[in-house]
Each structure stands twice: as C-alpha cells, then as structure tokens.
C-alpha cells in the first residue's frame, strides 16, 4: 500500500467516526409547532462541529502526507456520507440531493485541499527550522 493510502485509510475511518458522533442519524424533516412548517434535524451547530472536525482531519492529513491523502481520506468519505444521508432522508417534495452534491463536492474538495496544503506548508517550515 502506498504512503498516501496508508494515511488516507485511517483518515477515512476518523471521518466516518466524526460523522457518526457529530451529526444525527436521520436527516428526515420533522414537524414544528406550525402544521405547515417542517424543519431539518441537522442544526447549524451540527454543521459547525462537522466542519471543524473535517478541517482538523484535513490539516492532519496534509501534515502527514499532503493534500492527496486528505482528499482521499477526508473529502471523499464526507461527500459520500452526505450523499447517503441526504438520499435516505424523507423530505417534503422532491429529494434533490444529487443537485446538492454537485454544489457540495467542489466546495468540500477545495476546502480540504486548502487546509491540507496549509498543514503541509507548516510541516515544511517546521522541518526547515
């Protein structure tokens, strides 16, 4: 197994663990006090915790091996898990998770790559000192 995969596999496991710990298992809409209004069970706090954890994992992957490992171990599982949860959620109207995935995937990939590159840069600077 190459060095990138040796780093990406544990990162993927940690990404799944983070996802399981931070985000709710069911993303189906829930009724509110108003019978005409439904809400998402995933709150801003959930997304903030998930984004913070993914950024930390991406930085660690960049530090250890570079952006490639972070993309394979963090971005790919995160987008796949988002697709799975979104596809299985019960919603009012059409479930347009593929459209959301088209917008989400480039943003997640770019964010993970940028944070991983920062982690790699910090490691190189530390090695020079």
ABEGO torsion letter per residue (X at the ends): XBAAAAAAAAAAAAAAAAAAAABBABABBBBBABAABBBBABBAAAAAAAAAAAAAAAAAAAAAAEAAAAAAAAAAAAAAAAAAAAAABBBBEBBAAAAAAAAAAAAAAAAAAAAAAAAAAAAAAAAAX
